Amino acid sequence: MMYAIQWLRSLFFIGQMYLAMFVLALYYIPRTVLNNDYAFHGVHTYCRWVRWTASWMIGLKSEIRGEVPTDEVLIASKHQSFFDIILIVSAVPRPKFIMKAILKYAPILGWFGLKIGCVPVERGKRGAAIKKMVADVKSGKALPGQLIIFPQGTRVAAGAHLPYKVGAAVLQKETGQPVVPTATNVGVFWPRHGIYRKPGLAVLEFLPTIQPADAVDMDTAEFTAKLEEIIEPASNALMAEAGFDVKKLG
């Protein structure tokens, strides 16, 4: 019975989440056409709305820990569901992503993604996209901000393992920017697929920054391994805090 009630609450929450996206888009699209800064205001407003409504509609509260990055940095984050995107974007001032190219055709999401400087990447052509992005950063064409990249390349369910890819390491080497490893436990409450959302406390934690000087002697494989050594135990600790059985991860 309790599961059925929570499932219905989750369904209502998801419905209003998409309705809010549509309503806010009607308000922010014409303003963004005149001034691109409204795109950031719009995505911040939406993400904070989702966090707030999740807290009382489905009992899913959320918390940001660590020092929120505000400078030109790369954010290398664990990615478990759409909710960790919501948490990051709600917190950092100028978020932008490396996103799947198909998302640029998504109504509302794709348009705003391009407006805030997200970089669409064709499947199988990530290397070419990274080269173009690095060139844009160096030439000044890229919008300033915090570039979020998911080292595992996709959403990974709580408890599942997927090797880390070298994209974040390549970007760090080419741009010389600091990297902020980021851990989360959102997958315990908000899965990759399905409607049901569990109540609890979802946490996103910005971990200590890896400065360029600390990475200068590491090749891409070593840097990638370092990210995994930092992010995975921190995410496991957050999942354990949320009541997830991390013993099976070993």
Secondary structure, 3 states (H helix, E strand, C coil): CHHHHHHHHHHHHHHHHHHHHHHHHHHHHHHHHHCCHHHHHHHHHHHHHHHHHHHHHCCEEEEEECCCCCCCEEEEECCCCHHHHHHHHHHCCCEEEEEEHHHHHCCCHHHHHHHCCCEEECCCCHHHHHHHHHHHHHHCCCCCCEEEECCCCCCCCCCCCCCCCCHHHHHHHHHCCCEEEEEECHHHCCCCCCCCCCCEEEEEEECCCECHHHHCCCCHHHHHHHHHHHHHHHHHHHHHHCCCCHHHHC
